[in-house]
Amino acid sequence: MTLVYLGLGSNLEQPDQQLKWAVQQLAKQPGIEIAALSSIYQSRPMGPQDQPNYRNAVIAIETQLEPLSLLDVTQKIELDSGRVRKDERWGARVLDIDILLFGQQTINLPRLEVPHYGMKEREFVLYPLAEIAENLVLPDGQSLTELVTSVAPNGIKIQGNLR
């Protein structure tokens, strides 16, 4: 089993419920066990500001799946939620599930980059990740604590829980 961290995000169609639904769907998948859940955080949109605030969370799973198989599972859950992939990179969305870390692996494939390419700059990833993995060290040796202190909170606040 590999310990994997997933970032969840939503800002459309009852975002808190979308995140909870995503966790339920992941828990039903063969070869995936939920290990830890962060709180749900509210954050301002990263891209265009003319969209609703986001709800974000991070979950830890243990999985027997290979990275691309897990990506297929997460993308199917996104599609089942009603997500439509658009050209607009940071637009509003029903559900986003990102593979943040896959054990201590570094993965550079056309479909998947791990650690997630933007995680070190995103408070809506780092704060919930630190809630469930405070002493985490990334594959490059950088500590999560160090990263959290280097990123401004940007108005992020705990909004609820995933249970």
Beta strands, then each sheet from edge to edge (+ up, - down):
strand 1: 2-10
strand 2: 32-37
strand 3: 39-43
strand 4: 54-63
strand 5: 96-102
strand 6: 107-108
strand 7: 113-114
strand 8: 157-161
sheet 1: 2+ 4- 1+ 5-
sheet 2: 2+ 4- 3+ 8-
sheet 3: 6+ 7-
end
